[in-house]
Amino acid sequence: MKKRIISGLLAAAMVLGMTGCSGENGSTGVGGLKNAATADKVSDEEAAILVTGEDYPLTVRDYLKYETTIEKKPEKVAVMSGTPLNIWYDLGGKSICTSDVSNNVRLTEGYEDEIKSLPQIGQVYSIDMESVVALEPDLIIAQVGTQSTQGAKLCEMGYNVIQTHIRGFDDVLDTYRAFGKLLGQGELAEQRISELEQGKKEITDKLPDDDISVVILYVTSKSLAVKLDNSIAGDVAKILELDNIASDLPPDTVGSETTPLDIEYIVEKDPDYVLVTTMISSNEEARRTVEEQFNTNPAWSSVNAINEGRVIYLPQQYYLYNAGPYYVDAIKYMAQSIYPEIYGEAEELD
């Protein structure tokens, strides 16, 4: 019976008058579901997310260029991913749900128990649409990529949906500024932005004039690829002026942050360090999986950085999901791993 009622809600939502989610050309964001999932990124000169207006109603232009006009401050916000959720809570916001929050997400300090007690809507990459609809949100904050399709469907059903994309440091700052306006916490947002910028500067001011090259491996339980500059690890490496040997390689698909693995290319480029990011159950399991790959595939024996122990395992808390409020800690971790004599030893995370 409960499932039948929720299905009814889904059907009813489909015939509601459309609100918000309109594209730059004035067409509704639902106008097509396919467009929302494949829209081009805004230019680098523009913010990843932008809120215009001094007070409600506010207009939000999200990462996919869709515009949503929000008439009044939302009371029931569904933040469907841990990445925007941390920034939202850091500015005093609340969510009525969350996707599955595991130990590989560093939650906003002081709100860990509250966030873990929120109603669950499934895995971040496979949310339960019926569970979201049943909560009757007046604003939905989704994550581009893992939730583009679901976010577009919810927009099509008449919900106000913001598609966030928080991959690099600048994206974090843009999101703080936008969320600050939505929450009426503009001053706090600017304070957080200032703290992040200052923390980053304190690290980069100490950078030595060295020429260090890296390759960034991305390991899952089923595949192995290489990260590009538009990934979290790639962004941090760029901040630290490290040379990512994959910078000029083509992505898997348009907009992807990975490129296929080519061990011969890695051997040829002979990077000074191998950085490893993973999407596996835990940091410990990730390390075991990667070391097994290195030990069982003889091709890796030609990579000098691996033979000489210059392999750095980047913690999922900072590099699987964007660390948001703790992005400076992500920068610091990589800096410590490469230059411990300058920044001190990196603290291992569980």
C-alpha positions in Angstrom: 0.0 0.0 0.0 2.8 2.4 0.9 4.5 1.8 -2.4 1.3 2.4 -4.2 0.8 5.8 -2.4 4.3 6.9 -3.2 3.9 5.9 -6.9 0.8 8.0 -6.9 2.8 11.0 -5.6 5.3 10.4 -8.4 2.5 10.5 -11.0 0.8 13.5 -9.4 4.1 15.4 -9.4 4.5 14.8 -13.1 1.4 16.8 -13.9 2.1 19.7 -11.6 2.8 23.1 -13.1 6.5 23.4 -13.8 8.5 25.6 -11.5 12.1 26.8 -11.9 14.7 24.8 -13.6 14.7 26.8 -16.8 17.6 26.9 -19.2 19.4 30.0 -20.4 17.1 30.1 -23.5 14.0 30.3 -21.2 13.0 26.7 -21.8 12.2 24.6 -18.8 15.0 22.5 -17.4 12.9 19.5 -17.8 12.6 20.2 -21.5 14.8 17.9 -21.7 16.0 15.4 -19.4 18.8 14.5 -21.8 20.0 18.2 -21.9 20.4 18.3 -18.2 22.7 15.3 -18.2 24.9 16.4 -21.0 24.9 20.2 -20.9 28.3 21.9 -21.4 30.2 23.3 -18.5 30.0 27.1 -18.0 33.1 29.0 -19.0 35.9 29.3 -16.6 35.2 33.0 -16.1 31.8 32.2 -14.6 31.0 30.7 -11.3 30.1 27.0 -11.0 26.9 28.1 -9.3 25.6 31.6 -9.1 22.7 33.2 -7.1 21.4 36.5 -8.1 19.2 38.8 -6.0 19.6 40.5 -2.7 16.7 38.7 -1.0 14.0 36.2 -1.9 12.9 35.6 -4.6 16.4 34.5 -5.6 17.5 33.0 -9.0 20.0 30.2 -9.0 22.0 29.4 -12.1 23.6 26.0 -11.5 26.5 24.1 -13.1 24.3 22.9 -16.0 23.3 26.5 -16.8 19.7 25.8 -15.6 18.1 28.7 -13.8 15.7 28.1 -10.9 13.8 30.9 -9.2 13.1 30.3 -5.6 10.3 32.4 -4.3 10.9 32.1 -0.6 13.5 30.6 1.8 13.1 26.8 1.5 12.1 24.9 4.7 12.5 21.3 3.5 15.8 21.0 1.6 16.9 17.6 0.3 20.7 17.6 -0.1 21.3 14.3 -1.9 25.1 14.1 -1.8 27.7 14.4 0.9 29.8 16.9 -1.0 27.3 19.8 -1.0 25.8 18.6 2.3 29.0 19.4 4.2 29.1 23.0 2.9 25.3 23.4 3.5 25.7 22.3 7.2 28.8 24.4 7.7 26.7 27.4 6.9 23.9 26.4 9.3 21.6 24.7 6.8 19.6 21.5 7.5 18.7 18.6 5.2 15.7 16.3 5.4 17.7 13.4 4.0 21.0 12.2 2.7 22.4 9.5 0.5 24.3 6.7 2.3 27.1 8.3 4.4 30.0 6.0 4.9 33.3 6.4 6.7 34.9 7.7 3.5 33.1 11.1 3.9 34.5 13.5 6.4 31.3 15.1 7.9 31.0 18.7 9.1 32.4 18.8 12.6 29.7 19.1 15.2 27.0 17.6 12.9 28.2 14.1 12.4 25.6 12.4 14.5 22.8 14.6 13.2 23.7 13.9 9.6 24.1 10.1 10.2 20.6 10.1 11.7 18.9 11.6 8.6 16.6 9.5 6.5 18.6 7.6 3.9 17.7 7.8 0.2 20.2 5.2 -1.1 23.6 5.2 -2.5 24.9 8.6 -3.9 25.0 7.2 -7.4 21.6 5.4 -7.2 19.2 7.3 -5.1 15.7 6.1 -4.4 13.4 8.6 -6.2 10.3 7.5 -4.3 12.0 8.2 -1.0 12.9 11.7 -2.1 9.4 12.5 -3.3 7.8 11.1 -0.1 9.7 13.6 1.9 8.0 16.5 0.0 11.1 18.7 -0.4 10.7 22.4 -1.5 14.3 22.4 -2.8 16.6 19.6 -4.0 20.3 19.9 -4.2 21.9 17.2 -6.5 25.4 16.4 -7.6 26.3 16.6 -11.3 27.5 13.3 -12.7 26.4 10.8 -10.2 22.9 12.4 -9.9 22.4 14.4 -13.1 19.7 12.0 -14.5 17.8 11.8 -11.2 18.1 15.6 -10.7 16.7 16.2 -14.2 13.8 13.8 -13.6 12.9 15.6 -10.3 13.1 18.9 -12.1 10.7 17.5 -14.8 8.3 16.5 -12.1 8.1 20.2 -11.0 10.6 20.3 -8.1 13.1 23.1 -7.6 16.4 21.4 -8.3 19.9 22.8 -8.1 22.7 20.7 -9.8 26.0 21.3 -8.0 29.4 20.5 -9.3 32.1 20.7 -6.6 35.3 19.3 -7.9 38.0 21.8 -7.3 39.0 24.6 -4.9 37.2 27.3 -6.9 34.1 25.3 -7.0 34.1 25.1 -3.2 34.3 28.9 -2.9 31.5 29.4 -5.5 29.3 27.0 -3.6 29.9 28.7 -0.3 29.0 32.0 -1.8 25.8 30.6 -3.4 24.7 28.6 -0.3 25.4 31.7 1.9 22.8 33.7 -0.1 20.3 30.9 0.0 20.6 30.5 3.7 20.9 34.2 4.5 24.4 33.6 5.8 26.4 35.7 3.4 28.8 37.1 6.0 29.6 33.6 7.4 30.1 32.3 3.8 32.6 35.1 3.1 34.4 34.3 6.4 34.7 30.7 5.4 36.0 31.7 1.9 38.6 33.9 3.5 39.7 31.2 5.8 40.1 28.7 2.9 42.0 31.2 0.8 44.3 32.0 3.7 44.9 28.4 4.5 45.7 27.7 0.8 48.1 30.7 0.7 50.0 29.6 3.8 50.7 26.3 2.1 51.6 27.6 -1.4 53.8 30.4 0.0 56.2 27.6 1.3 56.4 25.7 -1.9 60.0 25.0 -3.0 61.1 25.8 -6.6 61.2 22.2 -7.5 60.1 20.4 -10.7 58.1 17.4 -9.4 56.1 15.1 -11.7 53.2 12.8 -10.7 50.8 10.3 -12.2 47.4 10.0 -10.4 46.0 6.5 -10.6 42.3 6.0 -10.0 41.4 2.5 -8.7 38.0 0.9 -8.2 37.1 -2.7 -7.5 36.6 -3.2 -11.3 39.0 -0.9 -13.1 42.1 1.3 -13.1 42.4 4.6 -14.9 44.4 7.9 -14.6 43.1 11.2 -13.3 43.2 14.4 -15.2 43.6 18.0 -14.0 39.8 18.4 -13.6 39.7 15.9 -10.8 40.0 16.7 -7.1 43.5 15.2 -7.0 44.4 16.9 -10.2 43.3 20.3 -8.9 45.3 19.9 -5.7 48.4 18.8 -7.7 48.0 21.9 -9.8 47.7 24.1 -6.7 51.0 22.6 -5.5 52.6 23.2 -8.9 53.1 19.5 -9.5 53.3 18.3 -13.1 50.5 15.8 -13.8 51.9 13.7 -16.7 48.3 13.0 -17.9 47.4 16.7 -18.2 47.4 16.7 -22.0 45.8 13.3 -22.5 42.2 13.1 -23.9 39.5 12.1 -21.4 37.5 8.9 -21.5 34.5 10.9 -22.6 33.7 14.6 -22.9 33.9 16.1 -19.5 35.4 13.0 -17.8 38.1 13.4 -15.2 39.8 10.2 -16.1 41.8 8.8 -19.1 42.5 5.2 -19.9 45.6 3.6 -18.2 48.7 3.3 -20.3 51.5 1.8 -18.3 54.0 2.2 -21.2 53.3 5.9 -21.2 53.8 6.1 -17.4 57.1 4.3 -17.8 58.2 6.6 -20.6 57.3 9.7 -18.6 58.9 8.3 -15.4 57.0 10.4 -12.8 58.6 11.2 -9.5 55.6 10.1 -7.6 52.6 7.8 -8.1 49.5 9.2 -6.4 46.6 6.8 -5.8 42.9 7.7 -5.5 40.4 5.0 -5.0 36.7 4.2 -4.9 36.7 1.0 -2.7 35.1 0.2 0.6 37.9 1.7 2.8 41.3 3.3 2.7 42.8 0.1 4.1 41.1 -2.2 1.5 42.1 0.3 -1.2 45.7 0.0 -0.3 45.6 -3.8 -0.3 43.9 -3.8 -3.8 46.4 -1.5 -5.3 49.4 -3.3 -3.9 48.0 -6.6 -5.2 47.8 -4.9 -8.7 51.4 -3.8 -8.5 52.6 -7.2 -7.3 50.7 -9.4 -9.8 51.2 -7.3 -13.0 54.8 -7.4 -14.0 54.4 -4.2 -16.1 54.4 -2.1 -13.0 57.9 -3.2 -12.2 59.2 -0.8 -14.8 57.8 2.2 -13.0 60.7 3.5 -10.9 58.5 5.4 -8.4 56.8 2.2 -7.5 60.0 0.2 -7.1 61.5 2.9 -5.0 58.5 3.4 -2.7 57.3 6.8 -3.9 53.7 5.8 -3.9 51.2 8.0 -2.0 47.7 6.8 -1.1 45.4 9.7 -1.0 42.6 9.3 1.7 39.1 8.9 0.4 37.8 11.5 2.9 39.6 14.2 0.9 39.9 12.8 -2.6 36.8 10.5 -3.3 34.4 13.2 -2.3 35.3 16.8 -2.4 36.4 17.7 1.2 34.4 21.0 1.0 35.1 22.8 4.4 38.3 20.7 4.7 39.7 21.3 1.2 42.8 23.0 2.7 43.4 19.8 4.6 43.4 17.9 1.3 46.0 20.3 -0.1 48.0 20.0 3.1 47.9 16.2 3.0 49.4 16.1 -0.5 51.9 18.8 0.3 53.1 16.8 3.4 53.3 13.6 1.4 55.6 15.2 -1.2 57.5 17.6 1.0 57.5 16.3 4.6 60.7 18.2 5.4 58.7 21.4 4.8 55.1 20.6 6.0 55.6 17.7 8.4 54.5 14.1 8.1 51.1 13.4 6.8 48.7 11.9 9.3 47.2 8.6 8.1 43.4 8.5 8.1 41.3 5.4 8.7 
